[in-house]
Amino acid sequence: MRLRLHHLRHLSSLYLLPCLALVLTCTAARAASVLEQAQLKVFFMDSYLSAMVEACVQKQPELRQKLQANQQAVRRRMRIDIDIGREVGRSLFAPQGKDVDQEAKRFTEQQLTSQLLAEPDSRQQKFCEELSQPKTLSRWSMDHFLRQDFESLKMQVENSQGLPCDMIATSFEWPAKQFLELPSTPAEVRDVASLLLHSNISALEKKTSNCLALNARAAEYRVAPDKELEVIAALLSSMRAALTPIWDSRPKNNESVGIVSERVGEYLRQRAK
């Protein structure tokens, strides 16, 4: 899995994210729910964090107390999820003749070698110093892991369609304005303009639908859904239907361009505020 490391804000994320983005391609099985999948990642994180703390202690013994205190704080806060994650891992790996503890150890060693230990001493030192700060891991929780998983799923959808879901509203503005201006378009080019706009609206409607499908799963990941997407999807559907040519067999609604324009205009006014 490719990680967008250049988007990370902290050195700690640079080295700990591989655990958050644990790739289970080593097993064909997946947990029964997104929560159990995240709990499995928490178990791997615990193993990974332990190894990184130990590596930092060896390099900078003076940080031992702070590093271990931070590690223990995470364990106390997430002990239940760590234990559940281990049991989830057992059920997934056992049918393949694998031991989840050994898999966690193998994963940890691979990541430690390819991430932290591969960096220059100066960067290793900076990372260890940051890891020793209480704030570095203070916000880690199941919600944190679930949000990371949701963002990963969201990224897949966005990369596939070439448009971030967060940009749907902004992308809607251009066809919306074109739709409002259509009645004043010269009659000789109105039909062509209408067909082009219909095509653009249909394309954006499909991408909005993809984001809505993702939106429908937000609750699984304890993420608040983007309610504005539903409003935009409804407007796009009405705009497309109002512009659908008579010879097109696709379903149409009974709203005229004028009625839809009122709704679109009101949305744009509210958005401008």
Secondary structure by P-SEA (a helix, b strand, c coil): cccccccccccccccccccccccccccccccccaaaaaaaaaaaaaaaaaaaaaaaaaacccaaaaaaaaaaaaaaacaaaaaaaaaaaaaaaccccccaaaaaaaaaaaaaaaccccccaaaaaaaaaaaacccccccccaaaaaaaaaaaaaaaaaaaaccccccccccaaaaaaaaaacccccccaaaaaaaaaaaaaaaaaaaaaaaaaaaaacccccccccaaaaaaaaaaaaaaaaacccccccccccccaaaaaaaaaaaaaaaac
